[in-house]
């Protein structure tokens, strides 16, 4: 975690969110905050987390709370990762590099987006915490093979192919503003992949090809059904990432917290599980871990930190989230995130 003798600039996560909104141009704020079409999926993610309650056990010695866990054999000091996000140059001039610095200060796993605005080498050098890579198949196999060789050489510890972007979702806040995120991101130093439309042709054969192409553990990000999770694991995929892209792709789909338990039941003993989608507070992390995830990825929480105060803002947001998690664990009578069980959390409506 970050160490400083200076008083923190921010002391709550809503405060950081408000500061980010005040600093950002409206188009950038809407790009980060919004979802697809009616934004039903985005709201459903949050609403379904909110309808879960945490069992409260008392008279437990909670002086020592163990937040340590691991993902794909990589030790983590706590079960939260910074989710991959494209377009970070719109939120801070140093974008992905600054996010890496902040993640390192907070000792938090960073997933670097395949839509990074900086070379993977530069981001790797800036980070002091574990780093993994999320792949967008924005080019043919030759382009992907070359990129993955650079990712491996830079020290990233895993790669996850995003599989829910066959087409780019209709994000109506951007459409209404007549604003193109891709065009706005051209100010970043790293060129985007040559063919974003390539992903429309991806099939399970491309997963097989990736397994033969990279030495890194392979995951699939965007799994929402038991059928797809089982097929992935049967092929040897080691990470199943339950995600609906933060509500930014298919509207009116299932919330990730509801999709999580059956997927865990089907494949959780054969693959590691990551979940994202609306997770923003320490209590949310407890819910995701209790329902079977090995790690919870947070996007907007880290993004608002970046926009509000760069690397320091990212570290501050993660430190607040960590303190929330530790406090809520203690108040629930839980002493280890690895000891959380399904019955720790229950629906209240």
N, C-alpha and C positions, 0 to 999 in steps of 0.2 A: 504494500500500500504506500501511497505517497506520504512523505514526511516533511512537515513544514512547521516553523515556529510562528509563521504569520497566521492571524485569525482567518478562517475561511471566508471567502467572498460570498458564498452561498451556503445555506444551512438546511434547505429542503429542496426536494426535486421539483415541486410546482414552481418554486421561485426561479429555478434554472430555466424551466420551460417558458415562463413569462419573460425572462431576460432575453432568451433566444428570439422569441416572437418580436420583441421590441427592436432588436438589432437587424433582423433579416428583412430584405425586400419581400413584398407580399407574395411574389411568384415563387421565391425559394421556400418561404414558409409553407405555402400550399403544396408544393412538391413533396416536402418532407412529411407534412401532417396528413395529407389526403389519401384517399383510396380510389378504387375503381367505381365508376358509374354512380349508383345510389349510396355507396359506401356502407352497404348492409353488412358485408363480411367484416369490415373494419370494426364496426360497432358491435357485431356479434362476438368477435374475439374478446372484447372488453366486458361485454355483458355476461358472457358465460363464465369468465373468471370471477366476476363479482358475485355470481349466484352460488359460489362455493364458500363454505365455512371451514374453519380450521378447528379441530378438536383441541380443547384447552385442558391440559393436565397440570395439576399443581403438586406441591410438596416433592418436587424433583430437584436435586442438586444441579443447578445450571451455571455454576461458576465457570465451567470450561465448556465452550461450544466449539465443536469441530466442524468447520465448513469445508474441509479438504475433500477432494474427489479426484477423478481422473477421466480422461476422454481418449479413447483409442490408445490407451497405455501411457498417455502424457499426464504427469501429475499436475493438478491444478489446486491453487490455494483456496478457491471457492468455486461453486458450480455455475457461475455466470460467464458468458462470453459476449463480446461485442459482435453483433450480427454484421454480415457484409452489407454494405450500402454503397451504391453508386452515386456519383455526382457530388462527392464531398467538397469539391472545389467551390460549390455554390454556397457552402456554409462556413468555409474558412479558406483563406488564401493558400494555406499549405495542405489542405485536404487530408488525404489518406496518410500522409507522413505525420501530420499533427495528431491524427487519431491514433497512430501507432505510438507516438510519444506518450499520449495520455493513457492509453491502455497499459503501457509499460510502467508508468508511474503508479497505476492502480493494481499492478500485478494481475492483469486480467487477460485471458485469451482473446486475441483478435482474429476474426475471420476477415481476410482482405477480399473485397469484391473484385470479381473479374472485370467490372466496369471501372476499375481504379483509374484515377487521373494521373497516376505516377507510376514509373517503372517498378515492377515487383522488387527489384534489387534495392531501390531507394527506401521503400517502406520497410523491408526486412532489416535494413541497417538502423532504422530509427526506432524499432521496437525492442524492448527489453523484457518482454513477456512472451509466452508461447504464441506462435502465429500459424494459422492454417489458411488455405486458399479456396475460395469459392469460384468455380469456373462457369462462365457464360460461353457457350459454344458459338462465339461470334466470328466464325471463320471455318474454313475447311479443315480436314484432319491434319494436313501439313502445318497449318498455322497453329492449331492446338498442340501438336507434338512439340513444336519449337517453344511455345509458351510454357508448357509443362516442364520442359528441360530447364528453363530458367527458374521456374518455381522451385524445382528440386534443388538446383544448385544454390539457391538463396537461403535454404534452410527451413522452408515451410514444412510442417509436420503431417499434413493430410490435404486432400483435395476433395471438394464436394461439387458435383455437377448440379446446377439448378435445372429442374425439369418442368417447371410450371410456367415457362415463358415461351410457349410455342408461338404465340403472338404477344405483342405488347398490349397490356390491359388499357382500356379506355378510362383514363384518369381525367374526369370531367372538370376538375378545378383548373388543370393545365389547358385543356381543350377550350374551355370558356374564355380563358385569358389570351387565347391565340398565342400560346407560349410553348416553345419546344425545349424540353430539358436537354435533349441531345445536342441541339444547337448551342444552348447556353454553356454546356460543359466543354465546348471546344477550346475554352481558354486554358484548360489543364494541359500540362506538358506531355502527357502520355496519350498517344493516339488511341482511339477506340478500335475495337475489332473491325475488320473490313466488311463483315457481312452479318449484321444482327438478324437477318431473316433466315439464316442457316438453321436456326433452332426449330423451325417448323417441320423440318424433315427428320428430326432425331427419333430413333427407335431404340429398343433394347439392344440391338446390334451395336450401337454406338457405345453403350455401357460396356459390352464385352471388349470392344476395341480399346477403350480407356484403361481397362484392367490390364491389358497387355502392353499399354504404352507408358504407364507411370509406375514407378516403384512405391509410390506413396499409398497409404490406405485410402480407399475410395468410398465416398459417400454420395447419396442422392438427396438433394434438397428440394422439397416440394411434394413429399409423399403424404397423401391424405387418406389412403384406403388400405385395408388389410391385404387385399389382393396384390397391390403394387409392392407393399412392404415385403410380403412373402416372396414374390418373384425376385426382388432385389437381393434378398438374403440368400435365396437358393442359388443365385449367380455368384455369390461370394462378396457382395457389397458389405462393407463393415460398419457403415454409419447410415442410419435412417433418420432423416431430418424431417420432422413433422412440421409443415409450414404451408400457409396459404398466401405467402408473400406479403404478410402484414395487411391483408385486405386490398392489395394493389393490383391483383390479377383477375381471377374469376370472382365476380360479385355473386352474392347469394349462395356461397358455398358454406361448408361446415366450419365451425370454430375449431381451432387447433386443440384446445384443451378437451373438447369432446372427442376429437379424432384420436387423441393420444392413447387412452387406456386399451382399446381393442388392438391397436398396433403393438403396444408393449406386450400384451398377452400373447400375440401371435409370433413376435420375433425378438422380444427383449432379451431372451437368453442366448441369442445368436448374433446380435449386433448392438452397438451403442446407439442410443436414442438422443437426439437433440430436438427441442421444441422451441418455437417462437410464435409471435402473434399476439400482441397486446400486453405482454409481460412488462411491467413497469415499476413494480414495488417489491419490497422484500417478501411480503405475504404472497405475491404472485409466484415467486421463485419456490416457496414452500409447496404451493399447489402443484407446480409442474414436476418437482422432484418427487413428491409423494405419489403422484400418479404415474411414475415410472421413468421419467427422463433421466439421463445421465448428466445433462447440462441444459440450462435455459439460456437462449440467446436474446439479448435486448438490442433493439435498434434505435428507436426514437429517443429513449432515455439518454443514450450516449451521444446521439446527434445533437440534442439540445445543449448538452454540455460543450460540445465542439463549437457550436454557433455562439454560445454565450461567452466563452472564455478560452477557446483553444484547448491545448493539451491540459492545462490546469482545470478547465471546465469539465473535460472528460473524466479526469482523475477525481475531481470533486463529486461528480454525479455517481461514479462507481463506488467511491468511499461512503457516500450517504446510503446508497443501495445496500452495501455490505453491512453497514450499521443497522439498517432496517431489518435485514435478514437475521442478523445475530440477535437483535432484541426480540423479534417475533418468534424465533426459535425458542428462546428462553421462556417467553411468556406462554408458549404452547407446551412447555415441559419437554422439549426435544433437545437432545445434546449432540446429535450428529446428523448431517444432511444425508449421509449414506444409510442411516437408520430409519428414515422416514418411510412409512408404509401407506398403502392405499387407503386404509381407514383413518389416516390422519386428517383427511379432507372429505367432506360430504356436501351434497347438494342441500340447499335450504328452501328451494322452491321448485 
